Amino acid sequence: MNIRVLVMLSLLVGIGAVLHAVAPPFFFGMRPDMMLAMMFLGILMFPKAPYVLLLSLATGFIAALTTTVPGGQLANLIDKPLTAFAFFGLVLLTKKISNHKLTQPILAGIGTMISGSIFLGVVLYIIGLMEASFGVMFATVVLPAAAFNILFVAVTYPVAMKVLKRSSMGGPVRQAS
């Protein structure tokens, strides 16, 4: 694994953790998962299975530590790896149209809906700790989060790619002697 890639991924996870911690809750203590957008950016920037696995595990553990949802710890640990690899599959399937400006934001919206479905399924049906319906939770938490992640990725992905391209074009870092 490339150290530069690992550093970039760790920065994305760290930024996602801060954004996740400060996002206000919407409904039943649930808040939009800002770490998802950062995980999606990492997968879009470095679409390789080992990076996806590492990123999904780190994101899942940190999201589990910062969640306010009853049972959200287990749900995050299940949700993030499944979502990451589903998103990774979508990225690979849409590789031919990946240069289109709308591809990445749309994938982020789809990925957010996949993640929300898995998370809600675990919390509502497997753990059974919340007294709400799937449809209400999906409409009040997941859909607004998907809309936000679409906008967030639409703005940040081009910037992140410019930074990545600029840092890669600069060549290897030289050590002072």
C-alpha positions as CSV (number, residue, x, y, z in Angstrom):
1,M,0.0,0.0,0.0
2,N,1.2,3.5,-0.9
3,I,1.9,5.7,2.1
4,R,0.7,8.8,0.3
5,V,-2.7,7.1,-0.3
6,L,-2.9,6.0,3.3
7,V,-2.2,9.5,4.5
8,M,-4.9,11.0,2.2
9,L,-7.4,8.3,3.3
10,S,-6.7,9.0,7.0
11,L,-7.2,12.7,6.4
12,L,-10.6,12.0,4.8
13,V,-11.6,9.8,7.7
14,G,-10.5,12.5,10.2
15,I,-12.4,15.2,8.4
16,G,-15.4,12.9,8.1
17,A,-15.2,12.2,11.9
18,V,-15.3,15.9,12.7
19,L,-18.2,16.6,10.4
20,H,-20.0,13.6,11.7
21,A,-19.6,14.7,15.3
22,V,-20.9,18.2,14.7
23,A,-23.8,17.4,12.4
24,P,-27.1,18.1,14.2
25,P,-29.6,15.2,14.7
26,F,-32.7,15.3,12.6
27,F,-35.1,12.6,13.8
28,F,-35.0,10.2,16.8
29,G,-31.4,11.3,17.5
30,M,-30.3,10.2,14.0
31,R,-28.1,12.6,12.0
32,P,-26.9,12.5,8.4
33,D,-23.7,10.5,8.2
34,M,-21.0,12.9,7.0
35,M,-18.4,10.2,7.2
36,L,-20.1,8.5,4.2
37,A,-19.3,11.4,1.9
38,M,-15.7,11.3,2.9
39,M,-15.6,7.5,2.5
40,F,-17.1,7.9,-1.0
41,L,-14.5,10.5,-1.9
42,G,-11.8,8.1,-0.8
43,I,-13.2,5.3,-2.9
44,L,-13.6,7.6,-5.9
45,M,-10.1,8.8,-5.6
46,F,-8.4,5.5,-4.9
47,P,-10.7,2.7,-6.3
48,K,-8.7,-0.4,-5.2
49,A,-10.1,-3.2,-3.0
50,P,-7.4,-3.0,-0.2
51,Y,-8.0,0.7,0.2
52,V,-11.8,0.2,0.2
53,L,-11.5,-2.4,2.9
54,L,-9.2,-0.3,5.1
55,L,-11.3,2.8,4.6
56,S,-14.6,1.1,5.3
57,L,-13.3,-0.5,8.5
58,A,-11.8,2.8,9.8
59,T,-15.0,4.7,8.9
60,G,-17.2,2.1,10.5
61,F,-15.3,2.1,13.8
62,I,-15.1,5.9,14.1
63,A,-18.8,6.2,13.1
64,A,-19.6,3.6,15.8
65,L,-17.7,5.6,18.4
66,T,-19.5,8.9,17.5
67,T,-23.1,7.6,16.9
68,T,-26.0,8.8,19.0
69,V,-28.5,6.2,17.7
70,P,-29.3,3.3,20.1
71,G,-27.7,0.2,18.6
72,G,-25.9,2.4,16.0
73,Q,-22.5,0.9,17.0
74,L,-23.3,-2.5,15.6
75,A,-25.2,-1.0,12.7
76,N,-22.2,1.1,11.7
77,L,-19.8,-1.8,11.9
78,I,-22.1,-3.8,9.5
79,D,-23.2,-0.9,7.3
80,K,-19.9,0.7,6.3
81,P,-18.0,-2.3,4.8
82,L,-21.1,-3.5,3.0
83,T,-21.8,0.0,1.7
84,A,-18.2,0.6,0.7
85,F,-18.0,-2.5,-1.4
86,A,-21.4,-1.9,-3.0
87,F,-20.2,1.7,-3.8
88,F,-16.9,0.3,-5.1
89,G,-18.9,-2.0,-7.4
90,L,-20.9,0.9,-8.7
91,V,-17.7,2.9,-9.3
92,L,-16.3,0.0,-11.3
93,L,-19.5,-0.5,-13.3
94,T,-19.6,3.2,-14.2
95,K,-15.9,3.6,-15.1
96,K,-16.7,4.4,-18.7
97,I,-18.8,7.4,-17.8
98,S,-16.8,8.5,-14.8
99,N,-15.5,11.6,-16.5
100,H,-19.1,13.0,-16.6
101,K,-19.7,15.7,-13.9
102,L,-22.8,14.1,-12.6
103,T,-21.6,10.5,-12.2
104,Q,-19.8,10.9,-8.9
105,P,-22.6,12.9,-7.1
106,I,-25.2,10.5,-8.3
107,L,-23.2,7.5,-7.1
108,A,-22.8,9.3,-3.7
109,G,-26.6,9.7,-3.5
110,I,-27.2,6.0,-4.4
111,G,-24.5,5.0,-1.9
112,T,-26.1,7.0,0.8
113,M,-29.4,5.3,0.2
114,I,-27.7,1.9,0.3
115,S,-26.0,2.8,3.5
116,G,-29.2,4.2,5.1
117,S,-31.1,1.1,4.1
118,I,-28.6,-1.2,5.7
119,F,-28.2,0.9,8.8
120,L,-32.0,1.3,9.3
121,G,-32.5,-2.4,8.6
122,V,-30.0,-3.4,11.3
123,V,-31.3,-0.9,13.9
124,L,-35.0,-1.4,13.3
125,Y,-35.2,-5.1,12.5
126,I,-32.2,-6.9,13.8
127,I,-31.5,-4.9,17.0
128,G,-35.1,-3.6,17.3
129,L,-34.2,-0.7,19.6
130,M,-36.1,2.0,17.8
131,E,-39.8,2.6,17.7
132,A,-40.2,4.0,14.2
133,S,-41.0,2.8,10.7
134,F,-38.5,2.2,8.0
135,G,-40.3,4.5,5.6
136,V,-40.5,7.4,8.0
137,M,-36.9,7.1,9.0
138,F,-35.8,6.7,5.3
139,A,-37.7,9.8,4.3
140,T,-36.7,12.0,7.2
141,V,-33.0,11.1,7.6
142,V,-31.7,9.1,4.6
143,L,-33.2,11.1,1.8
144,P,-32.0,14.5,3.2
145,A,-28.6,13.0,3.8
146,A,-28.5,11.6,0.3
147,A,-29.3,15.1,-1.1
148,F,-26.6,16.7,1.0
149,N,-24.0,14.1,0.0
150,I,-24.9,14.6,-3.7
151,L,-24.2,18.3,-3.3
152,F,-21.1,17.7,-1.1
153,V,-19.5,15.3,-3.5
154,A,-20.4,17.6,-6.5
155,V,-18.4,20.4,-4.8
156,T,-15.6,18.5,-3.2
157,Y,-14.7,15.8,-5.7
158,P,-13.4,18.2,-8.4
159,V,-11.4,20.1,-5.8
160,A,-10.0,16.9,-4.3
161,M,-9.0,15.6,-7.8
162,K,-7.2,18.8,-8.6
163,V,-5.3,18.7,-5.3
164,L,-4.5,15.0,-5.9
165,K,-3.4,15.7,-9.5
166,R,-1.3,18.6,-8.5
167,S,0.4,16.7,-5.6
168,S,1.1,13.7,-7.9
169,M,2.6,15.9,-10.7
170,G,5.0,17.5,-8.3
171,G,7.1,14.3,-8.2
172,P,8.6,12.5,-5.3
173,V,9.4,14.5,-2.1
174,R,13.1,15.2,-1.8
175,Q,14.7,15.0,1.6
176,A,17.1,17.7,2.7
177,S,20.6,16.6,3.3
